[in-house]
Amino acid sequence: MFDPKKMFDMLKNASELQKSITEKLRNQKATGESAAGMVKVVMNGHFEVEAFYLEEQLLKEEKSFIEDVIKAAINDCTRQIRGSMSDQLKSLIQGFGIT
């Protein structure tokens, strides 16, 4: 039988969990790198770049190569954050008993 109070409690808990996860993501950091560490990008869980490192000797390379290794570092970082988000979503779903 449908219980409105249970539904309300479940929605309230979901809202609180969403706020908690949002804050965790903002504080979460991921570091992506490429070209054997010559390029490093640090992002938070909201995909905001917080730091960027480019080894000076890389600037002697061709522009297209530099662009490629920057993209690779950003993509590495993005994959890490998405993986973390997926793990957090799985734990959220398990917390509600949904599988």
N, C-alpha and C positions, 0 to 999 in steps of 0.2 A: 504494500500500500504506500502511496506517495505521502511523504512527510515533509511539509514545507520547512519546518525548523531544521531538519537534517540538511536539506538542500541549501538553506541560508548559511548554516555553519560550514558546509563544504565550500561554498563560494567565498565566504569570509577567509577561510584558511587558504584558498587558492590565491586570493589577493595578497595576503601576507607573504605567501611563498614567492609570488612574483616579485614583490618588492625586495625580498631577501636575495633572490637570484640576480635581480638587476644590480643591486649593490655589490654582490660578489663579483659579477662580471666587470664592473667598473674598476674594482680593485685587483682583478686578475691581470697578470702580465704574461705575455708570450714573446719569445724572441725567435725570430726567423733569421736564417742566414744562408748565404750562398758564396760561391767562389772561395771555398775553403776558409770561410770566416772573414773574407775581405769586405763583405757587406753584411750589416746586421740591422735589423729593424725590430723595435720593441713596440708592441701594441697592447692596449688594454682590451677587455672583453667587449667593448663597444666598437671595436675596429678603429680606434683613434690611435694614430702614430704618436708615441710618446718620446721616442728617441730613434735616431738614425746614425749609423756609423758607416763611413766609407773610407777604406784605407787609401792613403794618398797615392800610392804607386798604381792603383787601379785607374787613376785619371790619365795615365799614359796610354791606356788602351783605346780602341775604337769606340766611338759613341754608341753604336748598336750593341756592342758587347756589354758596355756599362749599363745600358737600358735593360738588357736581358737579365743581368745578374741582380739588378735592383728589383725587377719584377719577380724573379725567383725567390728572393728573400721575403718580399711582401706576401707572395703566395704561400710560402712555408709558414709564415706567421698566421695567416688566415686559416690554413688547414688546422693548425694547433687549436686556435680559438673555437672553430666549428666543432672539433672533436670534443673539446671541453663542454661546449654548450649542449652537445648531444648527450654526453654523460649526465649532465645536470638535469636535462629534460627526462631522461630515463629514470633517474632517482625520484623526480617529482611525480612521474606517472606511477611508479611503484608505491610511493607514499599514499596515493589515492586508491591503491588496490586495483589499478587498471593494468592489464597486461595483454 
